[in-house]
């Protein structure tokens, strides 16, 4: 990085003291809310699902908070600013995915389960092996998603505090991880949900304010923003960037058959992944009825849809106002587009507010991920597999808290390793795992009476193993300058996102596993009970146990 670019980046981060002060104020306020909410945590149901006490609109806002991660705010805005149309494909995929969740799984999942996704999958199958597989899958998806959020923390702090050395960024990632662990340990799902609600309101309001300011700067004419963005891209000092047409497809995913297939793979993963994300699915258990679960998703779709329209204006606005050279030259690179735009629009104050919201986004999402993963470990692995259903509520909550600490530490380590990666892309990998390892088994369990234990295990483990294996041997990990390990080259699989291979494979494995075990046709009474419960909600409040 040249000296001039470094100096420019340093001039555009605003006042680090103001940035951190506003963020500290947010942490203090939300910690107060979490402590107050935690006073009512008296059982496992309170700790894991908030006592099912949230209304549909409240849970819808919390779902939006869970879903609108650092990838949505920082990664997508940056991708649009640098790649234009191709960057907006992330927004389209993330939004359309909610239709799959609404139409196929939201209500039925709420009716059938109790605490976790494994409750549904093991309802009419052999409980211990299926719960173990579902828990392992949940932990894998959560870790990948956690990795993306922690990487976002590193990039954001690199910009705001002008910390360019990896050691300083690693320390900040560790601080974010510790705060996340405290949120989970103190507040459980109830405290985490209120943090999500506060954060979602601030994030959407902040994005709306910036969108209005960008439009006002161009006379409320979106066409002028697009024209200025293309002009700014064309004037880049980087020849590859200057050659991009950001108003048409192909700037990122175009030019070759491999790139086109990679785009299709990404799209499939984004659209199908949401319905398999454990931390999103678990939110359906925090409402008292299936009707409220449906209302949750409708509210979430409205809020998320509005936000992704804002990212289109913010991304192109950043390209037009900030410019690609300053974005790519700043610490944090693409992830710095939204904060740099905030500084250009409103100076130190707006940058501090938007930065605090971005930090809050990371904190809230990682807290939601950790509470989901730790609940799955405590309820599914410890309570059902190790203790065979004999663990008390207090034991499960205690184990969940221990698991939260372990996952938090692991997330910190992985986040440090992934620092510098585009976080929208990292989240897309988490979606590929969710769509491959979780979604096929959920769909088959809810809709296919013949589906059995072998089919579930083959689908979960096959989808999980194939996705991770293909990711390891993909250009995302090695073989290129933007890879996680740029100095190595073992990219034997040509696609950066494996969804186009791993998702159909998992569906096929579920069918093959089921049909090759003809003796296991399940319990007809259990199958009938699940059908009635999933469609009507009768018995949904009962404990899910064999």
Number of C-alpha atoms within 10 A of each C-alpha: 8 7 8 10 17 16 12 13 24 18 12 23 27 24 18 16 12 17 23 19 15 19 20 14 12 19 19 12 12 22 20 13 18 25 15 15 20 23 12 15 20 12 16 22 19 20 28 30 27 27 20 20 15 22 17 25 19 21 29 30 27 30 29 29 30 28 23 24 28 30 28 22 29 26 31 32 35 34 28 29 34 30 29 30 23 21 26 23 19 25 24 16 20 25 22 17 21 24 18 16 22 19 13 16 21 23 24 25 29 32 28 30 25 25 25 30 28 28 23 26 28 26 21 24 24 16 20 18 18 23 28 22 24 31 24 21 27 28 20 19 28 28 23 20 26 30 27 32 33 31 31 35 32 29 28 28 26 25 25 27 19 23 19 17 10 15 11 15 24 23 14 21 25 21 13 22 27 16 18 25 22 18 27 30 25 21 28 31 32 30 29 33 29 24 29 30 21 21 30 28 17 20 25 22 14 17 25 19 14 24 22 14 18 25 17 12 15 14 11 14 12 16 10 16 24 20 15 19 28 22 17 19 28 20 16 17 11 12 11 11 18 17 13 20 18 28 17 11 17 19 20 18 19 15 10 10 10 14 17 16 18 21 22 16 21 25 24 21 29 30 23 27 30 28 28 27 27 26 27 21 22 25 29 33 30 28 26 18 20 24 15 22 27 22 21 27 26 18 20 26 22 14 20 26 18 15 23 24 16 20 29 21 24 32 31 33 31 31 32 23 19 23 26 29 19 22 26 19 19 29 28 29 24 28 34 29 33 31 29 27 27 29 20 18 17 14 16 19 16 21 28 27 24 26 25 25 27 26 24 27 31 28 28 31 25 34 33 33 30 31 31 31 28 29 30 32 27 28 29 31 23 21 20 20 19 14 13 13 16 12 15 13 17 12 16 24 23 15 18 29 24 15 20 27 20 14 23 28 16 15 27 24 17 18 27 22 17 22 24 25 24 24 32 26 20 23 24 27 28 28 29 36 34 32 32 35 37 32 25 28 29 22 16 20 25 21 14 13 17 17 25 29 24 23 26 33 23 23 31 29 20 21 34 26 18 21 27 18 14 23 23 17 19 22 25 26 20 21 19 15 12 14 20 18 17 14 10 13 15 13 20 13 16 16 24 26 31 27 33 20 17 27 31 15 20 30 25 18 23 26 21 15 19 23 17 11 14 10 9 15 16 16 13 12 10 14 21 13 16 25 20 15 19 24 15 15 20 14 15 20 14 10 11 16 12 11
